[in-house]
Amino acid sequence: MNVVPVGLGGACGQRGSWVTTMHRKSFEDMNCPVARSLERVGEWWSILILRDAFAGLTRFDDFQKHLGIAPNILTRRLATLVDAGMMERRSYSERPPRDEYVLSARGRDFHDVLLALLAFGNRHFAPEGESVLVVDAITGAPADPVVVDRRSGRRLAGPDYKLTAGPAAVAKQLAAEKQATDATAQLKRKEVSQ
């Protein structure tokens, strides 16, 4: 962690104030899909840009106006989203040169994550009530977004579902899980035999 002086107009508008900066850790090498996803979209501006792209915004000026984001930050966030394959940059004007930013197939896959965040936010951080709802496009009836298994249609919640090491997991993770499973099975056998 570094403490650096901020020049004129510093943090919170205080002249000559000091700001603490954190060095960002990369999650790229972690063997975890959550960490690797956060590497691409974990910064809040990125998620809000994706939200606005789902709402139909495509142009730099529109993102900037709607979000109230500084142009330099928006430029970096859009570049990161393009580099991560979440958005595609397409030219729509040669004179002056202008680009638009549209969701890629990978970016469109993020839709369910946004719906889950919306439901979570409405449930836990909306004391004044829900400000955005997901509704049936035909009937207008409110929907309650949940995560379900694509194959069975069942909600992915415990104790029916659990996380387990996948085929790409490191050997140490697999061995630890097997040990825990064996210990659980052994306890169950003891309970049954008593």
Secondary structure as GFF3:
##gff-version 3
##sequence-region A 1 194
A	DSSP	beta_strand	2	5	.	.	.	ID=ss1
A	DSSP	three_ten_helix	11	13	.	.	.	ID=ss2
A	DSSP	beta_strand	18	21	.	.	.	ID=ss3
A	DSSP	alpha_helix	33	41	.	.	.	ID=ss4
A	DSSP	alpha_helix	44	54	.	.	.	ID=ss5
A	DSSP	alpha_helix	60	67	.	.	.	ID=ss6
A	DSSP	alpha_helix	71	83	.	.	.	ID=ss7
A	DSSP	beta_strand	87	94	.	.	.	ID=ss8
A	DSSP	beta_strand	97	103	.	.	.	ID=ss9
A	DSSP	alpha_helix	105	108	.	.	.	ID=ss10
A	DSSP	alpha_helix	111	124	.	.	.	ID=ss11
A	DSSP	alpha_helix	171	193	.	.	.	ID=ss12
###
